[in-house]
Amino acid sequence: MNPLRTRHLALMLIILAVLAVVAGSVTHDAPYTPPPDGGFSHRTDQNGSIPGITVKNGERRTHTEPPLILVHDVTPYYFDDLREIVAVLDEYNYSDRTVLFVIPVFDPDHYGNEWSLKNHPDFVGYLRELQLRGYRVELHGYGHTYHEFNCSYETAKEKLDNATALMSSLGFDNLTLFLPPAWALNNESLKAILKHNLTIVTTDWLIFPNGTQRRIWNREYTWYIERNEVEDRLSVALHDYRKAMEQGTPFYLSIHPGVINYGGGLDFLREFLDTVCCQEKS
Ligand SMILES: [Zn+2]
């Protein structure tokens, strides 16, 4: 082997070694990414409480159920926006296909306890009323501060203890789902959430308390869209929905109060529900 080639080889080995060390230290704190083989190969039938999903022995099958709507950031801070969203969902009797992901104490770093559910009995009453009408109330962090659940096991545990205790004191027991703020998680917080017997909702997976996973399609199409963008976003969403149905993957539509209320967002929601609900009937 010529000496130049040997030197190249040696250099490459050194680079590879350095990369391996860097990768090792990065993945230690990296956000949790479930392995690609999860979902279908595992039994998930012990988790019958997941809304809209009836899974038997993890089998793959064509999925014909209408989409679930996941409303993020449910807090009195967005009370008026939430009412507008609910009005659209009610037009399509969509309460039992909608999950409200509640923030118990919205952004205490900025607002202290101002937006704690405890200080807004009118909003809590509204949530109860929605729950009675079929809407499902679940957990979306504790304070929803920046990447709140990219934290240690102990911090995550403490936040979850506080969150579930506060929700329970207001009559919201039996929480089963957890949607991490900004999708931020790591392996430590993930363990704490599952230990709390909560199923984690990510953009591509449901992760059940026993560690098994199920593939889902969970996307948001209404991030501050203008009125003239509705048709484009709608065609993308419906294309995704049909593809997910063909693959037997449950389809979740994520929406944000305050965001979907802008521009053409609620028109999108109305037209989307109009299409999927009419498809159901025919
Ligand atoms: Zn959020």
Residues whose N, C-alpha, C, O or C-beta is under 5 A from the ligand:
A	BS01	ZN	H72 D73 P181 A182
